Amino acid sequence: MKRLRSVFVWSARVVLLLLVWGVLAAVANYVVMPLVVRRGSVIEVPDLRNELVDDARAGIRKRGFRIVVDDERFDAEAPAGMILGQQPLPGKKAKKGRRIHVVVSAGPPTSLVPDVTAMPLEDALFAVRRAKLEADEIQYLFSDSVFAGKVMRQQPEPGLRVPRGETVTLFVSLGKEPSRYLVPGVVGLPEDQARYLILKAGLKVGNV
């Protein structure tokens, strides 16, 4: 009789343990594991380079990441807003919700157009080139109010920001238009100086 009771107690304990184990397994499978996966799941970091940051933000949010702009730098080829680099790098594994730090293009480098009006031509050329702009376009015009050799006006206007290397056109005074025309001696002179003297004399420059 005692032996039968012992077998019954032992069997009851085994059944109870199996039930407890089953309940714990179910809780782990259907409650704990989804929470772990949701909070700690890792996915591959996408390649955001060469995308515009606003477009990338919209797409990356759906994949569980966030974009943080760490820096902007000038780039002669990439338009403003294009992503130049990122961290973590593309292809790395990262948890959802992680921030992706990016460097964004500020567009081509720019220069501030200096004010060279009323300057002598040589000083104006120096100021334009110091601003990392070109001054290859020079037009000469007669003027009753501006002394010969000085800049009357310029294009683009001073104070504007333009792409670095852009040409600034200078309009230079020839002084008052002469009442009669004398052919200046220009043999042996540099081309730009000869052109200036010919135009100042009220004549046109031609090709021979």
N, CA, C and O of each residue as an XYZ file, in Angstrom:
832
protein
N       0.832     -1.214      0.000
C       0.000      0.000      0.000
C       0.861      1.256      0.000
O       0.607      2.203     -0.744
N       1.909      1.242      0.871
C       2.817      2.383      0.917
C       3.530      2.562     -0.411
O       3.761      3.678     -0.878
N       3.877      1.408     -1.011
C       4.581      1.472     -2.290
C       3.703      2.079     -3.359
O       4.180      2.880     -4.163
N       2.433      1.719     -3.391
C       1.486      2.259     -4.369
C       1.321      3.756     -4.187
O       1.232      4.506     -5.160
N       1.281      4.189     -2.924
C       1.135      5.622     -2.638
C       2.370      6.388     -3.122
O       2.249      7.490     -3.659
N       3.549      5.806     -2.932
C       4.786      6.466     -3.361
C       4.819      6.633     -4.872
O       5.226      7.676     -5.386
N       4.383      5.584     -5.582
C       4.344      5.662     -7.055
C       3.387      6.754     -7.496
O       3.676      7.507     -8.426
N       2.250      6.835     -6.827
C       1.254      7.859     -7.180
C       1.807      9.266     -6.955
O       1.635     10.147     -7.798
N       2.471      9.474     -5.819
C       3.044     10.794     -5.506
C       4.107     11.161     -6.526
O       4.171     12.293     -7.007
N       4.945     10.170     -6.847
C       6.029     10.435     -7.816
C       5.451     10.795     -9.171
O       5.925     11.720     -9.831
N       4.415     10.056     -9.590
C       3.784     10.332    -10.887
C       3.153     11.716    -10.905
O       3.234     12.430    -11.905
N       2.529     12.090     -9.803
C       1.898     13.412     -9.722
C       2.937     14.511     -9.843
O       2.707     15.537    -10.484
N       4.092     14.281     -9.213
C       5.155     15.285     -9.296
C       5.667     15.438    -10.730
O       5.923     16.546    -11.203
N       5.808     14.308    -11.399
C       6.284     14.345    -12.793
C       5.302     15.102    -13.672
O       5.698     15.941    -14.481
N       4.018     14.800    -13.509
C       2.993     15.488    -14.302
C       3.005     16.980    -14.019
O       2.892     17.797    -14.932
N       3.144     17.328    -12.738
C       3.161     18.746    -12.354
C       4.361     19.468    -12.972
O       4.245     20.585    -13.475
N       5.522     18.795    -12.921
C       6.726     19.386    -13.512
C       6.561     19.581    -15.013
O       6.968     20.602    -15.568
N       5.956     18.586    -15.664
C       5.728     18.700    -17.107
C       4.792     19.859    -17.426
O       4.999     20.588    -18.396
N       3.760     20.022    -16.600
C       2.829     21.124    -16.811
C       3.521     22.477    -16.634
O       3.349     23.393    -17.437
N       4.310     22.575    -15.558
C       5.042     23.828    -15.306
C       5.999     24.123    -16.451
O       6.082     25.255    -16.927
N       6.718     23.099    -16.889
C       7.670     23.274    -17.997
C       6.947     23.722    -19.258
O       7.432     24.587    -19.987
N       5.772     23.122    -19.513
C       4.994     23.494    -20.693
C       4.535     24.940    -20.646
O       4.589     25.656    -21.646
N       4.077     25.365    -19.457
C       3.636     26.758    -19.303
C       4.802     27.716    -19.518
O       4.663     28.715    -20.224
N       5.952     27.417    -18.912
C       7.130     28.275    -19.059
C       7.587     28.346    -20.518
O       7.959     29.411    -21.009
N       7.554     27.209    -21.198
C       7.961     27.179    -22.602
C       7.024     28.029    -23.452
O       7.466     28.747    -24.348
N       5.725     27.941    -23.163
C       4.753     28.729    -23.919
C       4.964     30.224    -23.693
O       4.924     31.019    -24.631
N       5.189     30.593    -22.424
C       5.433     32.005    -22.107
C       6.684     32.498    -22.817
O       6.697     33.590    -23.385
N       7.739     31.686    -22.781
C       8.992     32.083    -23.429
C       8.815     32.225    -24.935
O       9.354     33.145    -25.552
N       8.057     31.309    -25.514
C       7.903     31.303    -26.971
C       7.004     32.423    -27.475
O       7.299     33.045    -28.495
N       5.920     32.679    -26.774
C       4.912     33.615    -27.279
C       4.966     35.009    -26.645
O       4.351     35.941    -27.164
N       5.679     35.164    -25.551
C       5.736     36.468    -24.874
C       7.157     37.029    -24.848
O       7.416     38.133    -25.326
N       8.070     36.243    -24.280
C       9.430     36.748    -24.078
C      10.172     36.913    -25.402
O      10.763     37.963    -25.651
N      10.147     35.890    -26.249
C      10.916     35.935    -27.491
C      10.497     37.071    -28.423
O      11.371     37.747    -28.967
N       9.199     37.311    -28.632
C       8.829     38.456    -29.480
C       9.361     39.780    -28.958
O       9.764     40.645    -29.735
N       9.361     39.939    -27.606
C       9.894     41.179    -27.038
C      11.386     41.304    -27.300
O      11.879     42.382    -27.633
N      12.098     40.200    -27.148
C      13.546     40.217    -27.382
C      13.848     40.531    -28.835
O      14.719     41.344    -29.143
N      13.114     39.872    -29.724
C      13.347     40.092    -31.153
C      13.021     41.522    -31.537
O      13.752     42.151    -32.303
N      11.909     42.040    -30.998
C      11.480     43.389    -31.354
C      12.493     44.419    -30.885
O      12.789     45.376    -31.601
N      13.026     44.226    -29.683
C      13.932     45.222    -29.118
C      15.362     45.055    -29.616
O      16.096     46.039    -29.705
N      15.757     43.880    -29.929
C      17.158     43.659    -30.247
C      17.414     43.137    -31.642
O      18.530     42.698    -31.920
N      16.430     43.162    -32.544
C      16.627     42.626    -33.884
C      17.614     43.490    -34.643
O      17.611     44.715    -34.516
N      18.450     42.849    -35.427
C      19.449     43.566    -36.216
C      19.153     43.370    -37.694
O      18.731     42.295    -38.121
N      19.381     44.427    -38.468
C      19.200     44.360    -39.911
C      20.381     45.045    -40.575
O      21.174     45.722    -39.921
N      20.486     44.862    -41.867
C      21.614     45.421    -42.622
C      21.416     46.912    -42.859
O      20.328     47.355    -43.228
N      22.475     47.676    -42.645
C      22.425     49.126    -42.869
C      22.439     49.396    -44.370
O      23.339     48.927    -45.067
N      21.464     50.140    -44.882
C      21.417     50.414    -46.323
C      22.465     51.448    -46.737
O      22.997     52.179    -45.902
N      22.748     51.495    -48.026
C      23.694     52.469    -48.584
C      22.940     53.755    -48.910
O      22.095     53.777    -49.805
N      23.247     54.820    -48.182
C      22.567     56.105    -48.372
C      23.384     57.077    -49.213
O      22.898     58.153    -49.560
N      24.604     56.713    -49.541
C      25.474     57.624    -50.280
C      24.908     57.932    -51.662
O      24.313     57.077    -52.318
N      25.111     59.177    -52.082
C      24.619     59.689    -53.372
C      23.105     59.879    -53.405
O      22.532     60.126    -54.467
N      22.457     59.765    -52.251
C      21.036     60.106    -52.156
C      20.888     61.483    -51.519
O      21.719     61.898    -50.711
N      19.817     62.187    -51.891
C      19.521     63.449    -51.220
C      19.011     63.147    -49.817
O      18.215     62.227    -49.626
N      19.464     63.916    -48.843
C      19.191     63.590    -47.446
C      17.695     63.577    -47.147
O      17.242     62.755    -46.351
N      16.916     64.469    -47.764
C      15.471     64.490    -47.504
C      14.800     63.229    -48.033
O      13.907     62.681    -47.388
N      15.232     62.766    -49.215
C      14.675     61.531    -49.771
C      15.076     60.329    -48.919
O      14.266     59.436    -48.672
N      16.330     60.316    -48.474
C      16.820     59.194    -47.671
C      16.091     59.114    -46.336
O      15.812     58.019    -45.847
N      15.782     60.260    -45.744
C      15.078     60.275    -44.448
C      13.734     59.568    -44.558
O      13.364     58.771    -43.696
N      13.008     59.872    -45.633
C      11.672     59.294    -45.795
C      11.745     57.779    -45.917
O      10.924     57.068    -45.338
N      12.728     57.280    -46.668
C      12.831     55.842    -46.867
C      13.395     55.106    -45.664
O      12.954     54.002    -45.344
N      14.372     55.716    -44.994
C      15.054     55.027    -43.898
C      14.176     54.911    -42.667
O      14.337     53.988    -41.869
N      13.248     55.847    -42.511
C      12.349     55.806    -41.351
C      11.499     54.536    -41.383
O      11.207     53.951    -40.340
N      11.109     54.117    -42.578
C      10.285     52.914    -42.709
C      11.061     51.652    -42.335
O      10.465     50.628    -41.999
N      12.384     51.727    -42.396
C      13.210     50.557    -42.099
C      13.709     50.555    -40.657
O      14.471     49.680    -40.247
N      13.259     51.560    -39.894
C      13.566     51.558    -38.470
C      14.808     52.310    -38.064
O      15.251     52.195    -36.921
N      15.397     53.096    -38.990
C      16.585     53.879    -38.657
C      16.254     55.362    -38.642
O      15.191     55.786    -39.095
N      17.198     56.146    -38.103
C      17.075     57.605    -38.118
C      18.366     58.208    -38.652
O      19.453     57.683    -38.411
N      18.240     59.321    -39.384
C      19.412     59.998    -39.949
C      19.761     61.211    -39.103
O      18.892     61.994    -38.720
N      21.049     61.352    -38.818
C      21.572     62.529    -38.121
C      22.671     63.138    -38.993
O      23.644     62.464    -39.329
N      22.514     64.419    -39.359
C      23.527     65.107    -40.168
C      24.613     65.630    -39.238
O      24.369     66.523    -38.427
N      25.811     65.070    -39.360
C      26.933     65.476    -38.506
C      27.690     66.674    -39.067
O      28.199     67.503    -38.312
N      27.764     66.763    -40.405
C      28.596     67.812    -40.991
C      28.167     68.058    -42.431
O      27.554     67.204    -43.070
N      28.502     69.243    -42.922
C      28.321     69.593    -44.328
C      29.659     70.062    -44.868
O      30.410     70.749    -44.176
N      29.955     69.692    -46.103
C      31.197     70.179    -46.703
C      30.978     70.453    -48.183
O      30.154     69.818    -48.841
N      31.749     71.429    -48.690
C      31.639     71.790    -50.093
C      32.141     70.645    -50.963
O      33.097     69.952    -50.615
N      31.482     70.461    -52.093
C      31.884     69.443    -53.060
C      31.593     69.972    -54.453
O      30.466     70.367    -54.752
N      32.610     69.979    -55.304
C      32.468     70.573    -56.630
C      31.521     69.787    -57.524
O      30.976     70.341    -58.479
N      31.313     68.499    -57.233
C      30.507     67.654    -58.119
C      29.151     67.275    -57.528
O      28.187     67.087    -58.271
N      29.066     67.163    -56.220
C      27.814     66.720    -55.589
C      26.901     67.908    -55.316
O      27.348     68.910    -54.756
N      25.627     67.813    -55.701
C      24.697     68.918    -55.418
C      24.433     69.053    -53.923
O      24.645     68.114    -53.156
N      23.976     70.210    -53.527
C      23.685     70.459    -52.113
C      22.641     69.463    -51.608
O      21.638     69.208    -52.274
N      22.891     68.903    -50.422
C      21.951     67.957    -49.828
C      22.263     66.505    -50.107
O      21.639     65.623    -49.518
N      23.223     66.225    -50.998
C      23.557     64.830    -51.305
C      24.437     64.249    -50.196
O      25.347     64.915    -49.702
N      24.159     63.009    -49.813
C      24.923     62.340    -48.763
C      26.257     61.864    -49.328
O      26.297     61.128    -50.314
N      27.348     62.290    -48.692
C      28.694     61.941    -49.149
C      29.268     60.748    -48.388
O      30.046     59.973    -48.945
N      28.893     60.599    -47.133
C      29.411     59.498    -46.325
C      28.470     59.189    -45.180
O      27.608     59.996    -44.832
N      28.642     58.014    -44.599
C      27.746     57.598    -43.517
C      28.473     56.701    -42.536
O      29.507     56.113    -42.854
N      27.914     56.605    -41.331
C      28.422     55.740    -40.271
C      27.241     55.267    -39.436
O      26.539     56.117    -38.889
N      26.969     53.961    -39.297
C      27.731     52.818    -39.773
C      27.763     52.732    -41.306
O      26.908     53.289    -41.995
N      28.762     52.025    -41.810
C      28.925     51.863    -43.246
C      27.849     50.940    -43.811
O      27.286     50.128    -43.077
N      27.559     51.056    -45.102
C      26.574     50.172    -45.734
C      26.973     48.702    -45.578
O      28.148     48.349    -45.676
N      25.977     47.858    -45.335
C      26.223     46.434    -45.203
C      26.475     45.969    -43.785
O      26.401     44.773    -43.504
N      26.774     46.906    -42.874
C      26.967     46.534    -41.477
C      25.622     46.173    -40.842
O      24.571     46.613    -41.307
N      25.666     45.375    -39.784
C      24.459     45.006    -39.054
C      24.239     45.985    -37.902
O      25.172     46.329    -37.177
N      23.017     46.418    -37.748
C      22.696     47.356    -36.667
C      21.271     47.116    -36.200
O      20.432     46.617    -36.951
N      21.006     47.480    -34.941
C      19.668     47.317    -34.396
C      18.734     48.375    -34.957
O      19.147     49.493    -35.267
N      17.488     48.008    -35.080
C      16.473     48.984    -35.477
C      16.416     50.108    -34.452
O      16.581     49.881    -33.253
N      16.182     51.305    -34.932
C      16.135     52.461    -34.057
C      17.460     53.178    -33.936
O      17.529     54.268    -33.369
N      18.523     52.573    -34.470
C      19.838     53.201    -34.365
C      19.927     54.412    -35.297
O      19.272     54.459    -36.338
N      20.741     55.380    -34.906
C      20.968     56.561    -35.735
C      22.068     56.279    -36.752
O      23.084     55.659    -36.440
N      21.842     56.747    -37.969
C      22.874     56.695    -39.001
C      23.407     58.114    -39.180
O      22.670     59.016    -39.579
N      24.671     58.300    -38.887
C      25.292     59.624    -38.963
C      25.829     59.844    -40.377
O      26.519     58.984    -40.924
N      25.510     60.995    -40.965
C      25.883     61.246    -42.354
C      26.604     62.588    -42.498
O      26.443     63.497    -41.684
N      27.405     62.676    -43.566
C      28.025     63.931    -43.998
C      27.366     64.312    -45.310
O      27.268     63.494    -46.225
N      26.913     65.557    -45.401
C      26.099     66.007    -46.536
C      26.848     67.086    -47.321
O      27.567     67.905    -46.748
N      26.665     67.070    -48.638
C      27.285     68.089    -49.491
C      26.615     69.444    -49.301
O      25.390     69.542    -49.217
N      27.432     70.480    -49.236
C      26.928     71.857    -49.203
C      26.919     72.465    -50.603
O      26.709     73.666    -50.771
N      27.153     71.605    -51.617
C      27.195     72.087    -52.991
C      28.593     72.561    -53.358
O      29.514     72.462    -52.547
N      28.761     73.075    -54.575
C      30.073     73.572    -54.994
C      30.526     74.725    -54.108
O      29.693     75.479    -53.605
N      31.837     74.874    -53.908
C      32.331     76.006    -53.116
C      31.987     77.327    -53.780
O      31.976     77.427    -55.007
N      31.711     78.327    -52.984
C      31.294     79.625    -53.510
C      32.271     80.719    -53.095
O      33.082     80.546    -52.184
N      32.170     81.846    -53.788
C      32.977     83.025    -53.467
C      32.076     84.245    -53.438
O      31.074     84.314    -54.149
N      32.445     85.201    -52.611
C      31.728     86.473    -52.535
C      32.321     87.421    -53.568
O      33.523     87.686    -53.561
N      31.462     87.935    -54.465
C      31.934     88.838    -55.518
C      32.375     90.157    -54.883
O      31.571     90.824    -54.231
N      33.648     90.545    -55.065
C      34.112     91.800    -54.464
C      33.612     93.007    -55.250
O      33.267     92.894    -56.426
N      33.575     94.149    -54.597
C      33.198     95.398    -55.261
C      34.466     96.043    -55.816
O      35.312     96.524    -55.062
N      34.586     96.047    -57.152
C      35.789     96.603    -57.784
C      35.476     97.844    -58.613
O      36.338     98.335    -59.341
N      34.249     98.357    -58.507
C      33.912     99.564    -59.266
C      34.771    100.729    -58.786
O      35.050    100.878    -57.596
N      35.177    101.546    -59.748
C      36.035    102.726    -59.530
C      37.486    102.358    -59.257
O      38.311    103.244    -59.034
N      37.814    101.066    -59.269
C      39.207    100.662    -59.082
C      39.961    100.735    -60.406
O      39.359    100.546    -61.463
N      41.266    101.005    -60.372
C      42.081    100.806    -61.568
C      42.016     99.340    -61.989
O      41.849     98.455    -61.150
N      42.147     99.090    -63.276
C      41.952     97.737    -63.791
C      42.860     96.722    -63.105
O      42.397     95.642    -62.738
N      44.120     97.036    -62.927
C      45.045     96.073    -62.318
C      44.615     95.712    -60.894
O      44.672     94.547    -60.500
N      44.189     96.708    -60.132
C      43.724     96.434    -58.767
C      42.456     95.588    -58.784
O      42.280     94.701    -57.949
N      41.575     95.869    -59.741
C      40.329     95.106    -59.854
C      40.616     93.649    -60.199
O      40.005     92.741    -59.634
N      41.546     93.426    -61.127
C      41.906     92.055    -61.501
C      42.471     91.304    -60.297
O      42.151     90.135    -60.086
N      43.296     91.964    -59.523
C      43.885     91.327    -58.338
C      42.796     90.945    -57.333
O      42.816     89.848    -56.776
N      41.846     91.857    -57.105
C      40.775     91.602    -56.128
C      39.883     90.450    -56.569
O      39.478     89.619    -55.756
N      39.580     90.407    -57.864
C      38.713     89.338    -58.381
C      39.405     87.986    -58.248
O      38.790     87.014    -57.811
N      40.669     87.919    -58.619
C      41.396     86.645    -58.563
C      41.671     86.211    -57.129
O      41.732     85.016    -56.839
N      41.836     87.175    -56.235
C      42.024     86.835    -54.828
C      40.775     86.175    -54.258
O      40.860     85.361    -53.337
N      39.610     86.530    -54.812
C      38.344     85.915    -54.388
C      38.103     84.574    -55.066
O      37.020     83.999    -54.954
N      39.134     84.069    -55.781
C      39.055     82.781    -56.492
C      37.992     82.817    -57.592
O      37.271     81.844    -57.810
N      37.913     83.946    -58.269
C      37.039     84.112    -59.424
C      37.899     84.460    -60.635
O      39.057     84.854    -60.498
N      37.314     84.306    -61.820
C      38.031     84.619    -63.053
C      37.664     86.021    -63.522
O      36.558     86.503    -63.278
N      38.611     86.668    -64.202
C      38.372     88.023    -64.728
C      38.861     88.095    -66.169
O      39.612     88.996    -66.543
N      38.419     87.122    -66.974
C      38.880     87.036    -68.358
C      38.059     87.899    -69.308
O      38.484     88.163    -70.432
N      36.887     88.336    -68.862
C      36.015     89.137    -69.725
C      36.156     90.610    -69.362
O      35.703     91.041    -68.302
N      36.784     91.377    -70.243
C      36.955     92.820    -70.026
C      36.412     93.559    -71.241
O      36.828     93.311    -72.373
N      35.493     94.454    -70.993
C      34.921     95.271    -72.068
C      35.254     96.736    -71.809
O      35.140     97.240    -70.692
N      35.669     97.394    -72.884
C      36.065     98.807    -72.775
C      34.980     99.689    -73.373
O      34.474     99.425    -74.464
N      34.631    100.744    -72.638
C      33.581    101.667    -73.071
C      34.030    103.104    -72.803
O      34.759    103.378    -71.850
N      33.579    104.010    -73.666
C      33.845    105.432    -73.419
C      32.936    105.935    -72.303
O      31.809    105.464    -72.146
N      33.433    106.888    -71.537
C      32.652    107.463    -70.441
C      33.055    108.916    -70.229
O      34.236    109.262    -70.248
N      32.052    109.752    -70.027
C      32.323    111.162    -69.734
C      32.540    111.408    -68.245
O      32.965    112.494    -67.850
N      32.247    110.402    -67.414
C      32.298    110.624    -65.962
C      33.330    109.773    -65.236
O      33.701    110.090    -64.106
N      33.800    108.701    -65.862
C      34.759    107.810    -65.208
C      36.106    107.928    -65.907
O      36.188    107.851    -67.133
N      37.156    108.116    -65.123
C      38.493    108.260    -65.689
C      38.905    106.997    -66.442
O      38.515    105.884    -66.089
N      39.697    107.200    -67.476
C      40.190    106.083    -68.281
C      40.974    105.098    -67.411
O      41.750    105.491    -66.540
N      40.748    103.803    -67.675
C      41.475    102.756    -66.965
C      40.812    102.278    -65.693
O      41.295    101.345    -65.052
N      39.695    102.915    -65.317
C      38.998    102.489    -64.101
C      37.735    101.705    -64.447
O      37.135    101.881    -65.507
N      37.356    100.836    -63.518
C      36.179     99.987    -63.727
C      34.913    100.812    -63.538
O      34.718    101.445    -62.500
N      34.046    100.796    -64.567
C      32.779    101.527    -64.509
C      31.709    100.706    -63.785
O      30.971    101.218    -62.943
N      31.647     99.439    -64.132
C      30.671     98.535    -63.523
C      31.155     97.110    -63.702
O      32.164     96.857    -64.361
N      30.428     96.193    -63.112
C      30.831     94.786    -63.157
C      29.606     93.895    -63.182
O      28.506     94.301    -62.806
N      29.821     92.681    -63.630
C      28.753     91.688    -63.669
C      29.366     90.317    -63.359
O      30.287     89.901    -64.063
N      28.890     89.597    -62.329
C      27.776     89.859    -61.421
C      28.013     91.058    -60.493
O      29.129     91.557    -60.351
N      26.921     91.491    -59.876
C      26.977     92.618    -58.964
C      27.783     92.250    -57.712
O      27.801     91.085    -57.316
N      28.443     93.221    -57.091
C      29.192     92.939    -55.863
C      28.279     92.483    -54.729
O      27.124     92.899    -54.628
N      28.828     91.620    -53.881
C      28.075     91.137    -52.721
C      27.330     89.845    -52.958
O      26.822     89.246    -52.010
N      27.252     89.398    -54.210
C      26.567     88.137    -54.502
C      27.508     86.963    -54.249
O      28.727     87.090    -54.362
N      26.919     85.818    -53.905
C      27.703     84.587    -53.786
C      27.521     83.786    -55.064
O      26.397     83.514    -55.484
N      28.627     83.415    -55.672
C      28.600     82.682    -56.936
C      29.535     81.486    -56.821
O      30.408     81.470    -55.953
N      29.366     80.468    -57.695
C      30.285     79.327    -57.663
C      31.729     79.774    -57.855
O      32.024     80.641    -58.677
N      32.607     79.174    -57.093
C      34.024     79.526    -57.192
C      34.524     79.247    -58.614
O      34.220     78.205    -59.194
N      35.291     80.185    -59.162
C      35.806     80.034    -60.520
C      34.947     80.698    -61.577
O      35.319     80.715    -62.750
N      33.788     81.253    -61.182
C      32.922     81.925    -62.160
C      33.585     83.207    -62.663
O      34.377     83.835    -61.959
N      33.240     83.581    -63.902
C      33.839     84.759    -64.524
C      33.111     86.030    -64.113
O      31.882     86.092    -64.142
N      33.881     87.041    -63.732
C      33.354     88.377    -63.462
C      33.717     89.258    -64.654
O      34.894     89.435    -64.968
N      32.707     89.804    -65.310
C      32.939     90.696    -66.448
C      33.156     92.117    -65.944
O      32.360     92.639    -65.164
N      34.236     92.733    -66.396
C      34.570     94.096    -65.989
C      34.375     95.045    -67.166
O      34.836     94.781    -68.277
N      33.690     96.143    -66.908
C      33.491     97.187    -67.917
C      34.406     98.352    -67.538
O      34.210     99.008    -66.516
N      35.396     98.589    -68.373
C      36.457     99.543    -68.051
C      36.316    100.797    -68.908
O      36.045    100.725    -70.106
N      36.505    101.934    -68.273
C      36.361    103.217    -68.975
C      37.555    103.486    -69.895
O      38.708    103.229    -69.548
N      37.234    104.015    -71.083
C      38.254    104.512    -72.010
C      38.398    106.025    -71.898
O      39.162    106.649    -72.634
N      37.654    106.599    -70.967
C      37.635    108.056    -70.865
C      36.667    108.640    -71.887
O      35.824    107.930    -72.434
N      36.794    109.916    -72.134
C      35.906    110.576    -73.101
C      36.237    110.129    -74.519
O      37.396    109.895    -74.860
N      35.208    110.019    -75.326
C      35.409    109.623    -76.720
C      36.138    110.747    -77.459
O      35.731    111.906    -77.373
N      37.207    110.418    -78.181
C      37.973    111.467    -78.873
C      37.179    112.082    -80.019
O      36.341    111.431    -80.643
N      37.469    113.359    -80.276
C      36.801    114.049    -81.391
C      37.452    113.705    -82.716
O      36.808    113.806    -83.761
N      38.695    113.306    -82.698
C      39.349    112.847    -83.918
C      40.176    111.617    -83.572
O      40.524    111.391    -82.413
N      40.478    110.847    -84.568
C      41.079    109.546    -84.347
C      42.514    109.514    -84.856
O      42.790    109.851    -86.008
N      43.419    109.103    -83.974
C      44.818    108.930    -84.326
C      45.199    107.478    -84.064
O      44.883    106.923    -83.012
N      45.865    106.884    -85.010
C      46.266    105.485    -84.854
C      47.465    105.417    -83.913
O      48.517    105.979    -84.216
N      47.321    104.736    -82.778
C      48.441    104.650    -81.829
C      49.489    103.644    -82.295
O      49.189    102.728    -83.061
N      50.695    103.823    -81.835
C      51.735    102.844    -82.123
C      51.674    101.704    -81.133
O      51.885    101.898    -79.936
N      51.387    100.524    -81.628
C      51.215     99.371    -80.735
C      52.168     98.235    -81.064
O      52.069     97.159    -80.473
N      53.077     98.450    -81.984
C      54.006     97.383    -82.366
C      54.877     97.013    -81.166
O      55.475     97.879    -80.527
N      54.939     95.717    -80.872
C      55.769     95.227    -79.781
C      55.100     95.237    -78.420
O      55.682     94.770    -77.441
N      53.876     95.765    -78.344
C      53.176     95.804    -77.056
C      52.431     94.495    -76.802
O      52.063     93.806    -77.753
N      52.202     94.142    -75.535
C      51.343     92.985    -75.234
C      49.946     93.199    -75.818
O      49.495     94.334    -75.974
N      49.270     92.100    -76.137
C      47.978     92.196    -76.824
C      46.954     93.000    -76.033
O      46.252     93.834    -76.605
N      46.858     92.764    -74.722
C      45.840     93.470    -73.948
C      46.115     94.969    -73.893
O      45.186     95.777    -73.929
N      47.396     95.339    -73.805
C      47.733     96.763    -73.775
C      47.481     97.409    -75.132
O      46.982     98.532    -75.202
N      47.826     96.700    -76.218
C      47.597     97.219    -77.563
C      46.104     97.384    -77.832
O      45.673     98.377    -78.418
N      45.318     96.393    -77.392
C      43.864     96.471    -77.588
C      43.289     97.691    -76.866
O      42.440     98.401    -77.405
N      43.762     97.924    -75.644
C      43.273     99.066    -74.870
C      43.576    100.384    -75.579
O      42.706    101.250    -75.669
N      44.792    100.542    -76.080
C      45.175    101.792    -76.746
C      44.388    102.009    -78.031
O      44.005    103.135    -78.348
N      44.148    100.930    -78.771
C      43.382    101.044    -80.018
C      41.947    101.461    -79.728
O      41.404    102.348    -80.386
N      41.337    100.816    -78.740
C      39.960    101.158    -78.389
C      39.876    102.567    -77.819
O      38.921    103.294    -78.092
N      40.865    102.951    -77.034
C      40.873    104.292    -76.444
C      40.962    105.371    -77.522
O      40.466    106.486    -77.355
N      41.599    105.012    -78.619
C      41.709    105.959    -79.732
C      40.430    106.029    -80.550
O      40.345    106.785    -81.517
N      39.428    105.233    -80.157
C      38.154    105.253    -80.869
C      38.130    104.357    -82.076
O      37.242    104.479    -82.919
N      39.095    103.450    -82.182
C      39.193    102.545    -83.321
C      38.748    101.145    -82.913
O      38.615    100.850    -81.725
N      38.522    100.300    -83.885
C      38.117     98.928    -83.635
C      39.301     97.997    -83.843
O      40.169     98.236    -84.683
N      39.310     96.923    -83.051
C      40.368     95.924    -83.170
C      39.927     94.872    -84.168
O      38.839     94.308    -84.051
N      40.780     94.608    -85.154
C      40.461     93.600    -86.159
C      41.581     92.593    -86.276
O      42.620     92.720    -85.627
N      41.362     91.591    -87.111
C      42.377     90.564    -87.366
C      43.011     90.798    -88.726
O      42.342     91.190    -89.682
N      44.295     90.554    -88.795
C      45.011     90.723    -90.060
C      45.383     89.350    -90.585
O      45.997     89.240    -91.646
